Amino acid sequence: MKWYLGIATAVVTFMLSGKPLSAQQRADTTAGGQQRALDSLAAVVRATQARLDSLERAMAAAPATPQARAPGAYMNVSFVGLTDLGWSSTPDVGSLQVGDHDPKVRGFSIPNAELVFDGAVDPYFKAFTAIVYKIDENGETGVELEEMFLLSTALPKNLQLKVGQFFTEFGRQNQQHPHAWAFADQPLVLNRMFGPEGLRSQGARVSWLLPTSWYTEAMVSVLNSAGGTAFSFRSDESGEIHGGVTSERSVAGAGDMLYVPRIVTSLEPTDNQVLLVGASGAYGPNNSGPRAHTSILGTDVYWKWKSPYAHQGFPFVSFQGEYLTRSYGTGARGYLDNPITNIAGETLEDNGAYAQVLWGIQPRVVAGFRAEYVNADENAFVSPERQDRTRWSPDLTWYPSEFSKLRLQYNYDRRPGLRDEHSVWVQFEFLLGAHAAHKF
């Protein structure tokens, strides 16, 4: 402010005194009037400067206090809409597209419409909420609270706390929302292990960013083990896995919770490459018996190369893959359709993987290919939910901008004992509001 007043004084002085010589020869009364005006203006400038100096001294003497901010002072609101259009060689689309956000029927599907609220709560926490709307195969609208959690921002020692309901950090894709997927449907192995809606529940997660020169993060989640989103654990739908009557199990102690540890690290082999490798586990009770437990192990890898001459991130090539295996321990239980007859206790083993390659051909055009399979061992009960399957899926995605996309995908499904099936899907998507843009 001082420099501004100084310049103003100089300008006014020049305007009043810097006249041509003929003007200085005016009458003394005119010169006197100019001088009085200049003196008056200079007095105003000095008074203003004195006030500023006094204010600066008062501010310097005041005790330092953190800048106050009203809690929840702002909130981002956004909306994501997905529409699928397609055809399958079988009218029973649900037998092929088993994910909750997959295409539902021949023709049009609305598998995901997501309303998101997020923002800073205070200097210590951020918050995120996702409410999802979807239309099922019968045209009925469903609504669910998909995620709602607090995320700490001020813990020491590179620690972070998440509390609420959230997609659990297991592998790479489980915690991603459908608009971030590289394909129109959920990988088969994630559906096999975590059910149609993925692994999410109510609980807390603690993560630690290790003090290494490269990115390494370790975390563990402690969650409720019940409900359809804990499919391989205390889910009411678990009879579809073990084929028997479910056992009523309540939470009697820490052993009845679901534990999900994960560690992930990244390396940069060259200036144009990045490599991320992770390992995850999920351990908890299931309700096939009073002491039955499930364990799921997984490894994941992500690699990306970007051209040193890239424009808007293109061209690029990326690879992503995950392998999961499940040991589902069962107790002796009665058949669902004949509870009197018992099935012997056993361990059901399942495994599967997917691998996908994306090629960013040019800005906003991405071609992809995904190969996947799921296998199960032979047991006393053969469940349709555990049948062997393989699928190959090429796709092509065009992004008119970071906030919209158009995708074409073909699926070739093979199921032993059944005929091969073919599907073609077109996916439309748009983003509104302050939602994160698509990651090219």
C-alpha positions in Angstrom: 0.0 0.0 0.0 2.9 2.4 0.7 4.2 2.1 -2.8 0.8 2.9 -4.2 0.4 6.1 -2.1 3.9 7.1 -3.1 3.2 6.8 -6.8 -0.1 8.7 -6.4 1.7 11.6 -4.7 4.2 11.8 -7.5 1.6 11.7 -10.2 -0.5 14.4 -8.7 2.6 16.6 -8.0 3.6 16.2 -11.7 0.1 17.1 -12.9 0.0 20.2 -10.7 3.5 21.5 -11.2 4.8 20.0 -14.5 3.1 22.7 -16.7 4.6 24.4 -19.7 6.5 27.6 -19.0 3.6 29.7 -20.3 1.3 28.3 -17.6 3.8 29.3 -14.8 3.5 32.9 -15.9 -0.2 33.0 -14.9 -1.4 35.2 -12.2 -0.1 34.7 -8.7 -3.6 33.9 -7.5 -3.8 30.8 -9.7 -0.3 29.6 -8.6 -1.3 30.0 -5.0 -4.5 28.0 -5.5 -2.5 25.2 -7.1 0.0 25.2 -4.2 -2.8 25.1 -1.7 -4.4 22.1 -3.4 -1.1 20.3 -3.5 -0.5 21.0 0.1 -3.9 19.7 1.0 -3.4 16.5 -1.0 0.0 15.9 0.6 -1.6 16.2 4.0 -4.2 13.6 3.1 -1.5 11.3 1.9 0.5 11.7 5.1 -2.5 11.1 7.3 -3.4 7.9 5.3 0.2 6.7 5.6 0.1 7.3 9.4 -3.0 5.2 9.7 -1.5 2.4 7.7 1.7 2.4 9.8 -0.4 2.3 13.0 -2.4 -0.7 11.6 0.7 -2.6 10.6 2.1 -2.1 14.1 -1.1 -3.3 15.7 -1.2 -6.4 13.5 2.5 -7.2 14.3 1.8 -6.9 18.1 -1.3 -9.1 17.9 -0.8 -12.8 19.0 -0.5 -15.2 16.1 -3.7 -17.4 15.7 -4.5 -19.9 13.1 -6.9 -18.7 10.4 -10.4 -19.7 11.3 -12.6 -21.4 8.9 -16.1 -22.5 9.2 -16.5 -26.3 9.2 -17.9 -27.7 6.0 -17.3 -24.3 4.3 -17.6 -25.9 0.8 -18.8 -29.0 -0.9 -18.4 -30.4 -4.4 -21.4 -31.9 -6.0 -21.2 -34.1 -9.1 -23.1 -36.6 -11.1 -22.0 -39.5 -13.3 -24.4 -41.3 -15.7 -23.8 -44.6 -17.5 -26.1 -46.1 -20.2 -25.4 -49.4 -22.0 -26.9 -50.6 -25.2 -26.3 -54.0 -26.6 -27.2 -57.5 -27.6 -26.2 -61.0 -26.5 -26.6 -64.4 -28.2 -28.4 -65.6 -25.1 -31.6 -63.8 -23.9 -30.5 -64.6 -20.3 -28.0 -61.7 -20.2 -27.8 -62.0 -16.4 -26.1 -65.5 -16.7 -23.2 -63.8 -18.6 -23.1 -60.3 -17.1 -22.9 -61.1 -13.5 -21.6 -57.8 -12.1 -24.0 -55.3 -10.4 -22.9 -52.5 -12.8 -22.8 -54.7 -15.9 -25.3 -54.5 -18.8 -28.6 -56.0 -17.7 -30.7 -56.9 -20.7 -30.7 -56.9 -24.5 -31.4 -53.3 -25.5 -30.8 -50.5 -23.0 -29.5 -50.7 -19.4 -28.9 -48.0 -16.8 -26.4 -49.8 -14.6 -25.0 -46.8 -12.7 -26.0 -43.2 -12.0 -23.9 -41.8 -9.3 -24.5 -38.7 -7.2 -21.3 -37.7 -5.3 -20.7 -35.2 -2.5 -17.2 -34.4 -1.3 -15.3 -31.7 0.5 -13.2 -30.6 3.5 -15.0 -31.0 6.8 -12.4 -29.0 8.8 -8.5 -28.9 9.0 -8.5 -32.5 10.1 -10.9 -34.4 7.8 -12.2 -34.7 4.3 -15.5 -36.5 3.5 -16.9 -38.4 0.6 -20.3 -39.8 -0.1 -21.6 -41.6 -3.2 -25.3 -42.4 -3.7 -26.0 -44.8 -6.6 -29.2 -45.2 -8.6 -29.7 -48.1 -11.0 -32.4 -49.7 -13.1 -32.6 -53.5 -12.9 -33.6 -56.0 -15.6 -37.3 -55.5 -14.7 -37.1 -51.7 -15.1 -37.3 -51.1 -11.3 -35.1 -48.3 -9.9 -32.8 -49.1 -6.9 -31.0 -46.7 -4.7 -28.1 -47.5 -2.4 -25.5 -45.7 -0.2 -22.5 -47.0 -2.0 -19.8 -45.1 0.0 -19.7 -42.7 2.9 -16.5 -42.0 4.7 -14.2 -39.6 6.5 -10.5 -39.4 5.5 -8.0 -37.8 7.9 -5.6 -35.1 6.6 -3.5 -34.2 9.6 -2.2 -37.4 11.2 1.6 -37.5 12.0 4.1 -40.0 10.7 2.5 -40.4 7.3 -0.5 -42.1 8.7 -4.0 -41.8 7.4 -7.4 -43.0 8.8 -10.5 -43.8 6.8 -13.8 -44.4 8.6 -17.3 -45.2 7.3 -18.4 -47.4 4.4 -16.1 -47.8 1.5 -14.8 -50.0 -1.3 -12.0 -52.0 0.3 -8.4 -51.5 -1.0 -7.9 -55.0 -2.4 -6.0 -55.2 -5.7 -6.4 -52.4 -8.2 -10.0 -52.5 -9.5 -12.2 -53.3 -6.5 -12.0 -49.8 -5.2 -12.7 -48.1 -8.5 -16.1 -46.8 -9.4 -17.6 -48.0 -12.8 -16.8 -44.7 -14.6 -13.1 -45.4 -14.0 -13.2 -48.9 -15.5 -11.4 -49.6 -18.8 -14.1 -52.0 -19.8 -17.9 -52.0 -19.6 -18.2 -54.9 -17.1 -16.6 -56.3 -14.0 -13.8 -58.9 -14.3 -15.1 -62.4 -13.7 -12.6 -63.1 -10.9 -13.7 -60.1 -8.9 -17.3 -61.2 -9.1 -16.4 -64.8 -8.1 -14.5 -63.6 -5.0 -16.4 -60.5 -4.0 -19.9 -60.9 -5.5 -21.7 -58.6 -7.9 -21.2 -55.4 -5.9 -17.5 -55.8 -5.0 -16.0 -55.9 -1.5 -17.1 -53.0 0.6 -18.4 -52.7 4.1 -18.6 -50.6 7.2 -15.4 -50.2 9.2 -12.0 -48.4 9.3 -8.8 -48.4 7.5 -5.3 -47.3 8.6 -2.6 -46.7 6.0 1.1 -45.8 6.4 3.1 -44.2 3.7 6.6 -45.7 4.3 9.6 -43.3 4.4 11.2 -44.8 1.4 12.7 -43.0 -1.6 10.0 -44.6 -3.8 6.3 -44.9 -3.2 5.4 -47.7 -0.8 2.1 -47.8 1.2 0.9 -50.4 3.7 -2.7 -50.5 5.0 -5.2 -52.7 6.9 -9.0 -52.5 7.0 -11.1 -53.8 9.8 -14.7 -54.2 8.6 -18.1 -55.8 9.3 -18.2 -59.3 7.7 -21.9 -59.4 7.0 -24.1 -58.5 4.1 -24.2 -58.9 0.3 -21.1 -56.7 -0.1 -19.1 -59.2 2.0 -20.1 -62.0 -0.4 -17.5 -64.6 0.6 -18.0 -64.1 4.3 -21.1 -63.7 6.4 -23.4 -63.0 3.5 -27.0 -64.3 3.4 -26.3 -65.3 -0.2 -23.4 -67.5 0.7 -25.5 -70.6 0.1 -24.9 -69.9 -3.6 -21.2 -70.7 -2.9 -21.4 -73.8 -0.6 -24.9 -75.0 -1.5 -26.1 -75.5 2.0 -28.3 -73.9 4.7 -26.6 -70.9 6.2 -25.6 -70.8 9.9 -26.7 -67.8 11.9 -23.5 -66.1 13.2 -23.3 -62.9 15.2 -20.3 -60.9 16.2 -19.0 -62.3 19.4 -15.5 -60.9 19.2 -12.7 -59.6 17.1 -12.4 -63.0 15.3 -15.8 -62.3 13.7 -14.7 -59.2 11.9 -13.2 -59.0 8.3 -9.5 -58.1 8.0 -8.1 -56.8 4.7 -4.3 -56.0 4.7 -2.6 -54.6 1.6 0.8 -53.4 0.5 1.7 -51.7 -2.7 4.9 -50.2 -4.1 5.9 -48.5 -7.3 9.1 -48.2 -9.4 10.2 -46.2 -12.4 12.4 -48.4 -14.6 12.9 -45.5 -17.0 11.8 -41.9 -17.3 8.9 -43.0 -19.5 7.7 -46.1 -17.5 6.1 -46.7 -14.2 5.5 -50.1 -12.5 3.2 -50.8 -9.5 3.1 -54.1 -7.7 0.7 -55.0 -4.9 -0.4 -57.9 -2.6 -3.7 -58.1 -0.7 -5.5 -60.5 1.6 -9.0 -60.8 3.1 -9.7 -63.0 6.1 -13.0 -63.5 8.0 -15.8 -65.8 9.0 -18.4 -67.3 6.7 -21.8 -68.6 7.7 -21.6 -72.1 6.3 -20.9 -73.2 9.8 -20.4 -71.9 13.4 -16.6 -71.9 13.0 -16.1 -71.6 9.2 -13.7 -69.1 7.8 -12.7 -67.7 4.4 -9.3 -66.5 3.2 -8.7 -64.7 -0.1 -5.2 -63.8 -1.4 -4.4 -61.6 -4.4 -1.5 -60.1 -6.3 -1.7 -57.3 -8.8 0.5 -55.5 -11.2 0.2 -52.3 -13.3 2.7 -51.1 -15.9 2.5 -48.0 -18.2 4.8 -46.6 -20.9 4.3 -43.1 -22.2 6.1 -41.8 -25.3 8.7 -39.1 -24.5 7.0 -37.1 -27.3 3.5 -37.6 -25.8 0.9 -35.0 -26.4 -1.9 -34.8 -23.9 -0.6 -38.2 -22.5 -0.7 -40.0 -25.9 0.5 -42.3 -27.2 0.8 -44.8 -24.3 0.6 -48.5 -23.6 -0.5 -49.9 -20.2 -0.9 -53.4 -18.7 -2.9 -54.4 -15.7 -3.4 -57.8 -14.2 -4.7 -59.5 -11.0 -4.6 -63.0 -9.7 -6.8 -64.1 -6.8 -7.3 -67.4 -5.0 -9.9 -68.3 -2.3 -10.1 -71.0 0.3 -13.7 -71.2 1.5 -13.8 -73.5 4.6 -17.3 -75.0 5.2 -18.9 -76.8 8.1 -21.2 -79.7 7.8 -24.5 -78.3 6.6 -27.8 -79.4 5.1 -28.6 -79.0 1.4 -30.6 -75.9 0.6 -33.4 -78.0 -1.0 -33.1 -80.9 1.5 -31.9 -79.6 4.9 -32.2 -83.1 6.5 -29.3 -84.5 4.4 -25.9 -83.1 5.4 -23.0 -82.1 3.2 -19.7 -83.0 4.7 -17.4 -80.1 5.8 -14.8 -79.3 3.2 -12.6 -76.5 1.8 -13.7 -75.0 -1.5 -10.8 -73.7 -3.6 -11.3 -71.1 -6.4 -8.9 -69.1 -8.4 -8.9 -66.8 -11.3 -7.2 -63.9 -13.1 -7.6 -61.2 -15.7 -5.0 -59.3 -17.8 -5.8 -56.3 -19.9 -3.7 -54.1 -22.2 -4.7 -50.6 -23.2 -3.2 -48.7 -26.2 -3.6 -44.9 -26.2 -3.5 -44.5 -30.0 -4.0 -40.8 -30.2 -5.5 -38.1 -27.9 -8.9 -39.4 -26.6 -8.8 -42.7 -28.5 -8.0 -45.9 -26.5 -8.1 -49.5 -27.7 -8.1 -52.3 -25.2 -8.1 -56.1 -24.9 -8.9 -58.2 -21.8 -8.5 -61.9 -21.2 -9.8 -63.6 -18.1 -10.7 -66.9 -16.5 -12.1 -68.4 -13.2 -11.7 -72.0 -12.1 -13.0 -74.1 -9.1 -12.0 -77.5 -7.7 -14.5 -80.4 -7.7 -16.5 -80.8 -4.4 -19.4 -82.6 -3.0 -21.7 -79.8 -4.2 -21.4 -78.3 -7.7 -22.6 -74.7 -7.6 -23.5 -72.7 -10.7 -21.7 -69.8 -9.0 -18.5 -71.7 -9.2 -18.5 -73.0 -12.8 -15.3 -72.6 -14.9 -15.4 -69.7 -17.3 -13.2 -67.8 -19.8 -13.8 -64.6 -21.6 -12.0 -62.5 -24.2 -13.0 -58.8 -24.7 -11.7 -56.3 -27.2 -12.9 -52.7 -26.9 -12.5 -49.2 -28.3 -13.1 -46.0 -26.3 -13.5 -42.5 -27.6 -13.4 -39.5 -25.2 -15.0 -36.4 -26.8 -13.7 -34.7 -23.7 -12.5 -35.6 -20.2 -16.1 -35.6 -19.1 -17.7 -37.9 -21.6 -17.0 -41.2 -23.4 -18.4 -43.6 -26.0 -17.2 -47.2 -25.8 -17.7 -50.3 -28.0 -17.0 -53.7 -26.5 -17.3 -57.3 -27.7 -17.3 -60.3 -25.3 -16.7 -64.0 -26.3 -17.7 -66.2 -23.3 -16.9 -69.9 -23.0 -18.5 -72.1 -20.3 -17.8 -75.9 -20.3 -20.9 -77.9 -21.0 -22.7 -74.9 -22.4 -22.5 -73.3 -25.8 -20.2 -70.3 -26.4 -21.9 -66.9 -26.2 -21.3 -63.6 -28.0 -22.2 -60.1 -26.8 -21.7 -56.6 -28.1 -22.1 -53.6 -25.9 -22.1 -49.8 -26.5 -21.6 -47.6 -23.4 -22.3 -43.9 -23.1 -21.1 -41.9 -20.1 -21.1 -38.3 -19.0 -19.8 -36.4 -15.9 -21.4 -33.3 -14.4 -20.0 -31.0 -11.7 -16.7 -31.2 -9.9 -16.2 -34.9 -10.3 -12.7 -36.0 -11.2 -12.2 -36.1 -14.9 -11.3 -39.3 -16.8 -7.7 -40.3 -16.4 -6.0 -40.5 -19.8 
